[in-house]
Amino acid sequence: MSLFKIGSLRIQRVEEMLTPGFDPAFLFPSYDPQVLADHPILAGANFFHAETGRTMSSMQSWLLRIGNEIIVIDTGCGNDKVRESPAFRRFHMLNLPYLERLAECGVRPDEVTMVINTHLHVDHVGWNTRLVDGRWVPTFPNARYLMGRQEVAHWHDPAGGPRMQPEGVSTIVDSVDPIIEAGKVELIAAGDTILPGLTVEAVPGHTPGQLAIRAEAEGQAALFTADVFHQPMQVYRTDWNSRFCEMPEVAIATRRRVFAEAAGQGTVLFPSHPGFPHAGRITTRPGGFDFAPVFPDAA
């Protein structure tokens, strides 16, 4: 498993899958293939699958240890889950060795003390639960599950998430509500300090209540950016939203703010979906930003 070092922090990537994902013309309604010629890094095999014309797409968790806490940030898609809408078909009834890959990082599910869901979309909460004897039970039985207060309210409001993305309702039913019913959810909001050096930031747009998690140690910082950007293409085309962004203008403003702050501070960004090496820094160029991949053990 990939290991990144941010000061004294050790961050590992737990892979669920890494495959060709969406056709970029589907994912980004504003897509222009000229971006591949203008910025050759985007056409490389790490980020683009030339044979299918699709972007490489990662589903994963980020794992970090702070003191006695073992923390999982976002939980991918999950096994055995019915995802029959056309957009989510590649997540349907998966049978993937995610827990075995977690074990390769030296962690058993019962050792995880905290799970943080940056938002409640299908590919960020799936391993919150697993199917046992016909019931969805917490995958991490000893963990506190931290979810955004606004995000939970959004998905339990019929005029909120269920209206914006009706195909996402089943995700709430099998991957969120069982955690709430088990009494394991703690609600968080932007500005909260989860632990010393681990704080919560608002990054609305993709969803109204999407959160980012900042981890700092020895003057260095990592930002787990959720879906502020899905692919490095958006570093070069900051006005490109994914078709799943619920608040398009807000998403653009958030993306530009996060990139500008990261470039100024040297923050390493840990997004949710780009291909290898899955993390990077933002630098500036005339008229915009550049993406500089950060490789494991080189952060």
Secondary structure as GFF3:
##gff-version 3
##sequence-region A 1 299
A	DSSP	beta_strand	3	6	.	.	.	ID=ss1
A	DSSP	beta_strand	9	20	.	.	.	ID=ss2
A	DSSP	alpha_helix	24	27	.	.	.	ID=ss3
A	DSSP	alpha_helix	34	38	.	.	.	ID=ss4
A	DSSP	three_ten_helix	40	43	.	.	.	ID=ss5
A	DSSP	beta_strand	48	49	.	.	.	ID=ss6
A	DSSP	beta_strand	54	66	.	.	.	ID=ss7
A	DSSP	beta_strand	69	73	.	.	.	ID=ss8
A	DSSP	three_ten_helix	86	91	.	.	.	ID=ss9
A	DSSP	alpha_helix	98	104	.	.	.	ID=ss10
A	DSSP	three_ten_helix	109	111	.	.	.	ID=ss11
A	DSSP	beta_strand	114	117	.	.	.	ID=ss12
A	DSSP	three_ten_helix	126	128	.	.	.	ID=ss13
A	DSSP	beta_strand	129	132	.	.	.	ID=ss14
A	DSSP	beta_strand	135	138	.	.	.	ID=ss15
A	DSSP	beta_strand	144	148	.	.	.	ID=ss16
A	DSSP	alpha_helix	149	155	.	.	.	ID=ss17
A	DSSP	alpha_helix	161	164	.	.	.	ID=ss18
A	DSSP	three_ten_helix	166	168	.	.	.	ID=ss19
A	DSSP	alpha_helix	169	175	.	.	.	ID=ss20
A	DSSP	alpha_helix	177	181	.	.	.	ID=ss21
A	DSSP	beta_strand	185	188	.	.	.	ID=ss22
A	DSSP	beta_strand	193	195	.	.	.	ID=ss23
A	DSSP	beta_strand	198	202	.	.	.	ID=ss24
A	DSSP	beta_strand	211	217	.	.	.	ID=ss25
A	DSSP	beta_strand	220	224	.	.	.	ID=ss26
A	DSSP	alpha_helix	233	236	.	.	.	ID=ss27
A	DSSP	alpha_helix	248	265	.	.	.	ID=ss28
A	DSSP	beta_strand	268	270	.	.	.	ID=ss29
A	DSSP	beta_strand	280	285	.	.	.	ID=ss30
A	DSSP	beta_strand	288	293	.	.	.	ID=ss31
###
